[in-house]
Amino acid sequence: MIDTRQTERRDRLQTIVILVVSIIVFAVLYLGVRAYEKRVSVQAVRLAIEHRVDEVDSVRASEATDIDALWSVYGPQVELTEGEFYQLAEPIIDSHQTFLPLFIALMAAGLTFITLGMLLNMKARTRRYDKIIADKESALKQSHEKLAAVMIIDELTGLINGRHFSEVLSTECRRAVRDFNPLTLMLVAIDKPERGDIDDQQVGCVADVLKEAIARPGDQVARIDPYRFALLLPSTNEQSPLLAERLCQNVQNSALAGQRLSISIGSSTLQPSALLTAETILAHTESALAEAIQCGGGQVRAHTDDSTEVPVIFT
């Protein structure tokens, strides 16, 4: 938002600056034009009396800027007394004293005031517009960030969705090969109850259990389908089936009163090699999950590569 008090102070300061500059322009022009007018009147007096006086320094006379300086050049002379000089000079001086210096100075000061006012006003307006545009761009950026967050987050569980998880899986596969670390993928399916359908409360219950199991930086859990989840566990070896068994037990223990709730889990752990790709690990895990479901659900089936690395055990 625009600070109104700061804007008012800036406007007052600009007005004062414009007034001061306009006054300076008025004073300079008025005094300058008045001095020029006075010099012209003095030279007019010189032209009026130069034929009456002989042997006068014409250079000094032409350089005189006031009537007294001109008299010091021309007088006193036999042909021209001081009284005659000033009597002749006064009407000429008076005739050259006009309102032209005042008019020119007022016009210039007025134009200066208007021009500076317009320029400073345009600058202030541009500054305000830039501020408004910056605020709008910031708000738009925040809206884009919120929209991006909404697009990757599942609304019911708060987990990342399947589309974003696919990107994460590809990235983590490449990182596992580069860092020479194993990678575990688990697919979790909620077993359909004998009576009724799976409701949102049951989905939320399973999501909470999976969230509690994720504690290490880099571990990811996602809701990839209405009744299916995925866990991605970097740097995890063949001990991951133990975690899967524990998840099955925790879901059963967390079931709502009077309801039976169980999950089937397919797990795959692949060692870093050219075969560790998103497509390969996903295919292995899908096969393991299908086997767990076909065997009646509530079970874990795992595919694990042999490894010479020290296994990572969840505690």
C-alpha positions as CSV (number, residue, x, y, z in Angstrom):
1,M,0.0,0.0,0.0
2,I,1.1,3.6,-0.6
3,D,2.1,5.6,2.5
4,T,-0.3,8.5,2.4
5,R,1.6,10.6,5.0
6,Q,4.9,10.1,3.2
7,T,3.3,11.1,-0.1
8,E,1.8,14.3,1.5
9,R,5.2,15.3,2.9
10,R,6.8,14.7,-0.4
11,D,4.2,16.8,-2.2
12,R,4.6,19.7,0.3
13,L,8.4,19.6,-0.1
14,Q,8.0,19.6,-3.9
15,T,5.7,22.6,-3.7
16,I,8.2,24.5,-1.6
17,V,11.0,23.7,-4.0
18,I,9.0,24.9,-7.0
19,L,8.1,28.1,-5.2
20,V,11.7,28.8,-4.2
21,V,13.0,28.1,-7.8
22,S,10.2,30.3,-9.3
23,I,11.1,33.2,-6.9
24,I,14.7,32.9,-7.8
25,V,13.9,33.0,-11.5
26,F,11.6,36.0,-11.0
27,A,14.3,37.9,-9.0
28,V,17.1,37.2,-11.5
29,L,15.1,38.1,-14.6
30,Y,13.5,41.2,-13.0
31,L,16.9,42.6,-11.8
32,G,18.6,41.6,-15.0
33,V,16.0,43.2,-17.4
34,R,15.7,46.3,-15.1
35,A,19.5,46.7,-15.3
36,Y,19.5,46.3,-19.0
37,E,16.6,48.9,-19.3
38,K,18.6,51.3,-17.1
39,R,21.7,50.9,-19.3
40,V,19.6,51.6,-22.4
41,S,18.2,54.8,-20.8
42,V,21.7,55.9,-19.9
43,Q,22.9,55.4,-23.5
44,A,19.9,57.3,-24.7
45,V,20.9,60.2,-22.6
46,R,24.5,59.9,-24.0
47,L,23.1,60.1,-27.6
48,A,21.0,63.1,-26.7
49,I,23.9,65.2,-25.3
50,E,27.0,64.0,-27.1
51,H,26.7,66.6,-29.9
52,R,26.8,69.4,-27.3
53,V,30.1,68.4,-25.7
54,D,33.5,68.1,-27.4
55,E,36.6,66.2,-26.4
56,V,34.7,63.4,-24.5
57,D,36.0,59.9,-24.0
58,S,33.5,58.0,-26.1
59,V,34.6,54.6,-24.8
60,R,34.0,55.5,-21.2
61,A,30.7,57.1,-22.1
62,S,29.5,53.9,-23.9
63,E,30.5,51.8,-20.9
64,A,28.5,53.9,-18.4
65,T,25.7,52.0,-16.6
66,D,24.1,54.7,-14.6
67,I,23.4,58.4,-15.0
68,D,26.0,59.5,-12.4
69,A,28.7,57.5,-14.1
70,L,27.7,59.2,-17.4
71,W,27.9,62.7,-15.8
72,S,31.4,61.9,-14.5
73,V,32.4,61.5,-18.2
74,Y,30.6,64.5,-19.6
75,G,30.9,67.1,-16.9
76,P,31.4,69.6,-15.8
77,Q,31.7,71.4,-19.2
78,V,31.2,75.0,-20.3
79,E,28.7,73.7,-22.8
80,L,26.8,71.6,-20.3
81,T,26.3,72.3,-16.6
82,E,25.3,69.7,-14.1
83,G,21.8,71.2,-13.8
84,E,21.3,71.1,-17.6
85,F,22.6,67.6,-17.7
86,Y,20.2,66.2,-15.1
87,Q,17.3,68.3,-16.5
88,L,17.8,66.7,-19.9
89,A,18.4,63.2,-18.5
90,E,15.4,62.9,-16.2
91,P,12.7,62.8,-18.9
92,I,14.7,60.3,-20.9
93,I,15.3,58.1,-17.9
94,D,11.6,58.3,-16.9
95,S,10.5,57.3,-20.4
96,H,12.6,54.1,-20.3
97,Q,11.2,53.0,-16.9
98,T,8.4,50.6,-18.0
99,F,6.6,47.5,-16.6
100,L,8.4,45.3,-19.1
101,P,10.9,43.8,-16.6
102,L,8.1,43.0,-14.2
103,F,6.1,41.4,-17.0
104,I,9.0,39.3,-18.3
105,A,9.9,38.2,-14.8
106,L,6.3,37.2,-13.9
107,M,5.9,35.3,-17.1
108,A,9.2,33.4,-16.7
109,A,8.4,32.6,-13.0
110,G,4.9,31.4,-13.9
111,L,6.2,29.2,-16.7
112,T,8.9,27.9,-14.3
113,F,6.3,27.1,-11.7
114,I,4.0,25.3,-14.2
115,T,6.7,23.4,-15.9
116,L,8.4,22.2,-12.7
117,G,5.1,21.4,-11.2
118,M,4.1,19.3,-14.3
119,L,7.5,17.5,-14.3
120,L,7.6,16.7,-10.6
121,N,3.9,15.7,-10.7
122,M,4.6,13.3,-13.6
123,K,7.6,11.9,-11.7
124,A,5.6,11.4,-8.6
125,R,2.8,9.8,-10.6
126,T,5.3,7.5,-12.3
127,R,6.7,6.6,-9.0
128,R,3.2,5.8,-7.6
129,Y,2.4,3.7,-10.7
130,D,5.7,1.8,-10.4
131,K,4.8,1.1,-6.7
132,I,1.3,-0.1,-7.7
133,I,2.7,-2.3,-10.5
134,A,5.3,-3.7,-8.1
135,D,2.6,-4.5,-5.6
136,K,0.5,-6.1,-8.2
137,E,3.4,-8.2,-9.5
138,S,4.2,-9.3,-6.0
139,A,0.5,-10.3,-5.4
140,L,0.5,-12.1,-8.7
141,K,3.7,-14.0,-7.8
142,Q,2.2,-15.0,-4.5
143,S,-1.0,-16.2,-6.3
144,H,1.1,-18.2,-8.7
145,E,3.0,-19.8,-5.8
146,K,-0.3,-20.7,-4.1
147,L,-1.7,-22.1,-7.3
148,A,1.5,-24.1,-7.8
149,A,1.2,-25.5,-4.3
150,V,-2.5,-26.4,-4.8
151,M,-1.6,-28.2,-8.0
152,I,0.9,-30.5,-6.3
153,I,-0.9,-31.1,-3.0
154,D,-3.8,-33.5,-2.4
155,E,-6.6,-31.6,-0.8
156,L,-7.9,-34.4,1.4
157,T,-4.6,-35.6,2.9
158,G,-2.2,-32.7,2.4
159,L,0.2,-35.1,0.7
160,I,1.8,-34.5,-2.7
161,N,-0.3,-35.8,-5.6
162,G,0.5,-38.5,-8.1
163,R,1.5,-36.0,-10.9
164,H,4.1,-34.4,-8.7
165,F,5.3,-37.7,-7.3
166,S,6.1,-38.9,-10.8
167,E,8.5,-36.0,-11.1
168,V,10.0,-36.6,-7.7
169,L,10.5,-40.4,-8.5
170,S,12.4,-39.6,-11.7
171,T,14.6,-37.1,-9.9
172,E,15.4,-39.4,-6.9
173,C,16.3,-42.3,-9.3
174,R,18.9,-40.2,-11.0
175,R,20.2,-38.9,-7.7
176,A,20.5,-42.5,-6.3
177,V,22.6,-43.6,-9.3
178,R,24.7,-40.4,-9.1
179,D,25.3,-40.7,-5.3
180,F,25.6,-44.5,-5.5
181,N,22.8,-45.1,-3.0
182,P,20.0,-47.7,-3.0
183,L,16.4,-46.6,-3.4
184,T,13.2,-48.1,-2.0
185,L,9.7,-47.5,-3.4
186,M,6.5,-48.7,-1.6
187,L,3.0,-48.8,-3.1
188,V,0.3,-48.9,-0.5
189,A,-3.3,-49.9,-1.4
190,I,-6.2,-49.7,1.0
191,D,-8.0,-53.1,1.1
192,K,-11.6,-52.9,0.2
193,P,-13.8,-53.9,3.2
194,E,-16.2,-56.9,2.9
195,R,-19.2,-54.5,3.4
196,G,-19.5,-51.0,2.2
197,D,-16.9,-48.8,0.5
198,I,-13.7,-47.0,1.5
199,D,-14.6,-43.6,2.9
200,D,-12.6,-40.4,3.4
201,Q,-12.1,-41.1,7.1
202,Q,-10.3,-44.3,6.3
203,V,-8.2,-42.7,3.6
204,G,-7.2,-40.0,6.1
205,C,-6.4,-42.6,8.8
206,V,-4.0,-44.4,6.4
207,A,-2.4,-41.1,5.3
208,D,-1.7,-40.2,9.0
209,V,0.0,-43.5,9.6
210,L,2.2,-43.1,6.6
211,K,3.1,-39.5,7.5
212,E,4.2,-40.6,11.0
213,A,6.5,-43.2,9.4
214,I,8.3,-40.6,7.4
215,A,11.0,-38.9,9.5
216,R,14.2,-38.5,7.4
217,P,14.9,-35.6,5.1
218,G,14.3,-36.7,1.6
219,D,11.6,-39.3,2.3
220,Q,8.4,-38.7,0.4
221,V,4.9,-39.9,0.8
222,A,2.2,-39.2,-1.8
223,R,-1.4,-40.0,-2.6
224,I,-1.3,-41.3,-6.1
225,D,-4.9,-42.6,-6.5
226,P,-8.0,-42.3,-4.4
227,Y,-7.2,-45.4,-2.4
228,R,-3.4,-45.8,-3.1
229,F,-0.3,-44.2,-1.7
230,A,3.4,-44.3,-2.5
231,L,6.4,-44.0,-0.2
232,L,9.8,-43.1,-1.6
233,L,12.8,-43.8,0.7
234,P,16.2,-42.9,-0.6
235,S,19.3,-44.6,0.9
236,T,17.3,-47.5,2.1
237,N,18.4,-51.1,1.7
238,E,16.8,-54.6,2.1
239,Q,15.5,-53.9,5.7
240,S,12.6,-51.8,4.1
241,P,10.2,-54.9,4.3
242,L,10.3,-54.5,8.1
243,L,9.0,-51.0,7.8
244,A,6.3,-52.2,5.5
245,E,5.2,-54.9,8.0
246,R,5.1,-52.3,10.7
247,L,3.0,-50.0,8.6
248,C,0.4,-52.8,8.0
249,Q,0.2,-53.4,11.8
250,N,-0.1,-49.6,12.6
251,V,-2.9,-49.2,10.1
252,Q,-4.8,-52.1,11.7
253,N,-4.2,-50.7,15.2
254,S,-5.4,-47.2,14.0
255,A,-8.7,-48.5,12.5
256,L,-11.8,-46.6,13.6
257,A,-14.0,-48.3,16.2
258,G,-16.2,-51.0,14.7
259,Q,-14.3,-50.9,11.3
260,R,-11.8,-53.2,9.8
261,L,-9.0,-51.4,8.0
262,S,-6.0,-53.0,6.3
263,I,-3.5,-52.2,3.6
264,S,-1.5,-54.2,1.1
265,I,2.0,-53.1,0.4
266,G,4.3,-53.8,-2.6
267,S,8.0,-52.8,-1.9
268,S,11.0,-52.7,-4.2
269,T,14.6,-51.8,-3.3
270,L,17.0,-51.4,-6.2
271,Q,20.7,-50.8,-6.1
272,P,22.4,-48.0,-8.0
273,S,22.9,-49.1,-11.6
274,A,21.8,-48.4,-15.1
275,L,18.6,-50.4,-14.3
276,L,17.6,-48.0,-11.6
277,T,15.0,-45.9,-13.4
278,A,11.6,-44.7,-12.5
279,E,10.0,-47.2,-15.0
280,T,11.9,-50.2,-13.6
281,I,11.3,-49.6,-9.9
282,L,7.7,-48.8,-10.5
283,A,7.2,-52.0,-12.5
284,H,8.8,-54.1,-9.8
285,T,6.7,-52.4,-7.1
286,E,3.4,-52.7,-9.0
287,S,4.1,-56.4,-9.5
288,A,4.8,-56.9,-5.8
289,L,1.6,-54.9,-4.8
290,A,-0.5,-57.0,-7.2
291,E,0.8,-60.2,-5.6
292,A,0.0,-58.9,-2.1
293,I,-3.6,-58.1,-3.1
294,Q,-4.1,-61.4,-4.9
295,C,-2.9,-63.2,-1.7
296,G,-5.9,-61.7,0.2
297,G,-4.7,-58.3,1.2
298,G,-3.2,-57.1,4.4
299,Q,0.2,-58.4,3.4
300,V,3.6,-57.2,2.2
301,R,5.4,-58.5,-0.9
302,A,8.9,-57.2,-1.5
303,H,11.4,-57.2,-4.3
304,T,15.0,-56.5,-3.2
305,D,18.2,-56.4,-5.1
306,D,21.3,-58.0,-3.4
307,S,23.5,-55.4,-1.8
308,T,27.0,-55.2,-0.3
309,E,26.1,-52.0,1.4
310,V,25.3,-51.8,5.1
311,P,21.5,-51.8,5.4
312,V,19.6,-48.8,6.7
313,I,17.3,-49.9,9.6
314,F,14.3,-47.7,10.6
315,T,14.1,-47.0,14.3
